[in-house]
Amino acid sequence: MIRITNLKKRLSADFTLEIPSLEIAEGERVALIGPNGAGKSTLLRLLAGFISPDEGEIDLGLPVGSAGYEPQQPYVFRGTTEKNLRMGVHGSADVPALLRECDLAALGDKRADRLSGGEKQRLCLARMLAGNYRLLLLDEPLSAADIETGERLALLLKRHCEASGATLLMSTHLPQQAASIATKILILYNGKVAEYGDIAALRTPESDFGKRFLAQWKLE
């Protein structure tokens, strides 16, 4: 169980992320959505421990090293694509299968720093899945994928979480990704939680901002 209590993180004179109380149950898959600058990346970085809150507490309810974090800008290490992926392996992860599933099988011997942006993003996702983390914190992990690839990777991510029981928090600007992966949505607006609830809230939001924001998504 992730518990956030009286959290405040000031980023500028005009913006503070404030979450008085939030609980996310183990195994939930949460789509973190909202306009640019709403605080999505900041929340993920706080949960990952890359930055510290100014006030309040975050309890992940997990041992140290149980959370994996993927930022918006993918980071690769020196060496080949396959070597990069193997750096993230924990337990019995199937490296050849992950390379295939993430469309990287033909790039295993290629230097990772010469991959395209989309290829690097897929490599980072594969590395997250190879890590067998109990908590995945992913910041726009499929933003560079085309529609078909994004749908397939979304299904791969969902199946991984279902099989492993991992908790997922994933920011996205794509409605179908949220609808296909998540069990819950968390909408941030101007540093505040505007909406948090079951995925059905994508079609029946309660907050005024949630209704305005989700109306732009035109879900079927």
Buried (B, 14 or more C-beta within 10 A) or exposed (E): EBEBBEBBBBBEEEBBBBBEEBEBEEBBBBBBBBBEBBBBBBBBBBBBEEEEBEEBEBEBBBEEEBBBBBBBEBEBEEEBBBBBBBEBBEEEBEBEEBBBBBBBBEBBEBBBEEBEEBBBBBBBBBBBBBBBBBBBBBBBBBBBBEEEBBBBBBEBBBEBBEEBEBBBBBBBBBBBBBBBBBBBBBBBBBBBBBBBBEBEBBEEBEBEBBEEBBEEBEEE
